[in-house]
Amino acid sequence: MKKCIIALCMGLLITTSLTVYSNTMQEKVAQNVLRLHVLANSDEACDQNLKLKVRDRLLSESRSLFINCKTPEESKVVFLREKERLETVAEDEIRSNGFSYPVTLSLEKTFFPTKYYDGIAFPAGEYDAVRVEIGKAAGQNWWCVMFPPLCFVDGSVSSQSHTALSDSVGDNAPLLTPNASTDVQIRFKVVDFFQNATHVIKAALRRA
């Protein structure tokens, strides 16, 4: 009986430590980025294709806006200042493709699943994001990182952006490269597991 109690206490201690660790790692990354979340009207092929066109147009417009930003906070200020203009740009793209969907852009905290960008891994968790909702916003999503500018249509990441992100979050953040050590990969999987589990529990509690 005593051994069972000790084992249970050790399990709780390890679980608590891993939870704190995973939250700390994910939050460190989240504090240094501004992500992009584009939601299509539906999963119909035409709506998914439109989503990508709106994405490309917004990325093209926003890259010049954020070029002088040094921190995520600066990029948020720029976004809020230019929000209406960017909505107009998105609306124009939608209309030019023959659709009449409304579109809204907002800045909010959103849960993201684990995502990889050209060898860089972002753990699951909540991030500040520019949220783009097209029409009913009921279709598959598209995620990326707006600051530092990691969003590229072909999925590649420039060396400058990679360096900027690494400098921002530090060496201990859960960023993976193709040559990442086994230890780093294991630590990242721990972060991923606990962030997803936490999100599921929070969502269940909100529905209760």
C-alpha positions in Angstrom: 0.0 0.0 0.0 2.8 2.3 0.9 4.5 1.7 -2.4 1.3 2.5 -4.3 1.0 5.8 -2.5 4.6 6.7 -3.2 4.2 5.7 -6.9 1.0 7.8 -7.1 2.7 10.8 -5.5 5.6 10.5 -7.8 3.3 10.3 -10.8 1.4 13.4 -9.7 4.7 15.2 -9.2 6.0 14.3 -12.6 2.7 15.2 -14.2 2.6 18.6 -12.5 6.2 19.3 -13.4 5.6 18.4 -17.1 2.5 20.5 -17.2 4.3 23.6 -15.8 7.2 22.9 -18.2 4.9 22.6 -21.3 3.0 25.7 -20.4 6.2 27.7 -19.9 7.7 26.5 -23.2 4.6 27.3 -25.3 4.0 30.6 -23.6 7.6 31.7 -24.4 7.0 31.1 -28.1 3.5 32.7 -27.9 4.9 35.9 -26.4 7.2 36.5 -29.4 4.9 35.8 -32.4 1.7 37.0 -34.0 -0.1 34.3 -35.9 -2.5 34.3 -38.8 -5.7 32.2 -38.8 -7.8 32.2 -42.0 -11.2 30.4 -42.0 -12.9 29.5 -45.3 -16.7 29.8 -45.8 -17.0 26.0 -46.2 -15.0 22.9 -47.3 -16.3 23.2 -50.9 -13.4 23.3 -53.3 -14.3 26.8 -54.5 -14.4 28.2 -51.0 -11.1 26.6 -50.1 -9.5 28.0 -53.2 -10.9 31.4 -52.3 -9.4 31.2 -48.8 -6.0 30.7 -50.3 -6.4 33.7 -52.6 -7.5 35.9 -49.8 -4.6 34.7 -47.8 -2.1 35.5 -50.5 -3.6 39.0 -51.0 -3.4 39.7 -47.3 0.1 38.4 -46.9 1.2 40.6 -49.8 -0.4 43.7 -48.3 0.7 43.0 -44.7 4.4 42.2 -45.4 5.1 45.8 -46.2 3.1 47.0 -43.2 5.1 45.0 -40.7 8.5 45.4 -42.2 9.7 47.9 -39.6 8.1 46.1 -36.6 10.5 44.8 -34.0 8.1 43.1 -31.6 4.7 41.4 -31.8 3.2 44.3 -29.8 4.3 46.7 -32.5 2.8 44.5 -35.2 -0.5 44.4 -33.3 -0.6 48.2 -33.1 0.0 48.3 -36.9 -2.7 45.7 -37.6 -5.3 47.6 -35.5 -4.4 50.8 -37.3 -4.7 49.2 -40.7 -7.5 46.7 -39.9 -10.2 48.5 -42.0 -8.0 48.8 -45.0 -7.0 45.1 -44.8 -10.7 44.2 -44.6 -11.3 46.2 -47.7 -8.4 44.4 -49.5 -9.9 41.0 -48.5 -13.4 42.1 -49.7 -11.9 43.2 -53.0 -10.3 39.9 -53.5 -13.5 38.1 -52.7 -15.5 40.2 -55.1 -12.9 39.9 -57.9 -13.3 36.2 -57.7 -17.1 36.4 -58.1 -18.2 35.9 -54.5 -20.2 38.1 -52.2 -19.2 36.7 -48.8 -18.7 39.2 -46.0 -15.2 39.1 -44.4 -14.0 40.2 -40.9 -10.6 40.6 -39.5 -10.0 40.6 -35.7 -7.2 40.3 -33.2 -7.8 37.6 -30.6 -6.3 34.8 -28.7 -6.8 31.4 -30.5 -5.9 27.8 -29.8 -3.6 26.4 -32.5 -2.7 22.8 -33.1 1.0 21.8 -33.5 2.3 23.3 -36.8 5.5 23.0 -38.7 7.0 25.7 -41.0 10.0 24.5 -43.0 11.5 22.7 -40.1 10.3 25.1 -37.4 7.8 23.6 -35.0 5.2 25.5 -32.9 3.7 23.6 -30.0 -0.1 23.5 -29.6 -1.5 26.2 -27.4 -3.1 29.6 -27.4 -1.5 32.4 -29.4 -2.5 36.0 -30.3 -3.6 35.9 -33.9 -5.1 37.9 -36.7 -8.3 36.0 -37.4 -9.8 36.2 -40.9 -13.4 34.9 -41.2 -14.8 34.5 -44.7 -18.6 34.1 -45.0 -19.8 31.5 -42.5 -16.2 30.6 -41.5 -17.2 27.0 -41.4 -14.5 25.5 -43.6 -11.0 24.2 -43.0 -8.6 26.7 -41.5 -5.2 27.9 -42.6 -2.5 28.8 -40.0 0.8 30.6 -40.2 2.9 33.2 -38.5 2.5 36.8 -39.4 5.3 38.2 -37.2 8.1 37.4 -37.5 7.1 37.0 -41.2 7.1 33.2 -41.6 4.2 33.0 -44.0 5.2 32.1 -47.5 3.0 30.5 -50.0 5.4 27.7 -50.8 5.9 26.9 -47.1 9.6 28.0 -47.0 11.1 30.2 -44.3 13.8 32.7 -45.0 17.0 32.4 -43.1 16.4 36.0 -41.8 13.0 35.1 -40.4 14.4 31.9 -38.9 17.2 33.8 -37.1 14.8 36.5 -35.9 12.5 34.0 -34.4 15.3 32.0 -32.7 16.7 35.2 -31.3 13.3 36.2 -29.9 12.4 33.0 -28.2 15.9 31.8 -27.2 17.7 28.5 -27.4 15.4 26.7 -25.0 12.1 27.2 -26.9 10.6 24.1 -28.6 11.7 25.0 -32.1 12.7 22.0 -34.2 15.0 21.8 -37.2 15.8 18.8 -39.3 19.0 18.3 -37.2 17.4 18.8 -33.8 18.7 16.5 -31.1 16.6 13.6 -29.8 16.3 15.4 -26.4 14.9 18.5 -28.0 12.4 16.4 -30.0 11.3 14.5 -26.8 10.8 17.8 -25.0 8.7 19.2 -27.8 6.5 16.1 -27.8 5.9 16.6 -24.1 4.9 20.2 -24.7 2.6 19.1 -27.6 0.9 16.4 -25.5 0.1 18.5 -22.5 -1.0 21.6 -24.5 -3.5 19.5 -26.5 -4.7 17.8 -23.3 -5.2 21.1 -21.5 -7.2 22.5 -24.5 -9.5 19.5 -24.5 -10.2 19.8 -20.8 -10.8 23.5 -21.0 -13.2 23.1 -23.9 -15.1 20.3 -22.0 -15.4 22.6 -18.9 -16.7 25.4 -21.0 -19.4 23.2 -22.5 -20.4 21.8 -19.1 
